[in-house]
Amino acid sequence: MCASMAFFDGHRYVGRTAVVHPAPGAVVGEARLPGCNDQGQASAPPDELIEVARLPGVDPSVAFVAARFPEIIYTRSDVATLPPTVAQFFAAPGCSEEDVPIRTEGIWLGIIGADGETELDLVPPYDVIVLVARSSAPRYVNAELTVRVSPSLGSPLTREDVEASLWEGGSVQIVSRCDGERFIAESVQAFPP
């Protein structure tokens, strides 16, 4: 698998997926993504050009986002320590008691068993991963949150929910409470796209 890399304004940048998705700012130019030969082709595919957009509050000489995919943040490879204005996008906010009950709704990204493996039997405990689009507490919006579904909820999600919602890009509504910084579901409901 090839590393996510870009060249912009004479510097090399490394791409990472953000867990708090920024809103892209103004387009400031184009970056070159080197062709990646991780499929064993006879030769690497050609380089690709992408539009570069500002990361809010950050000079593009330090970091930028791909205009079409702002969840990918490119940081300059020779910057030893990321400034807080960049680092904030790589750590999802923890659960805060002052926000309880926390109502969230967003794109259902995944379901992981308590053992860290893909959940197959849908018997709690397991974790639901959601990209929050709406929330009763604004600080969770645009964040990828992991919410624990405990056995006390029974079986709130079914195989049909996985097939009709998760696999098809549907959404999930969750009401949560906190256990320390961890989100614990009080109710979960899936919706198809």
Secondary structure, DSSP 8 states (H G I E B T S, - for coil): ----EEEETTEEEEEEE-SB------EEEEEEE-----S--SS----EEEEEEE-TTS-TTTEEEETTEEEEEEEETT-SS--HHHHGGGS-----GGG-SEEEEEEEEEEEETTSSB--S--SSEEEEEEEEEESSGGGTTBEEEEEE-GGG---S-HHHIIIIITTT-EEEEEEEEETTEEEEEEEEEE--
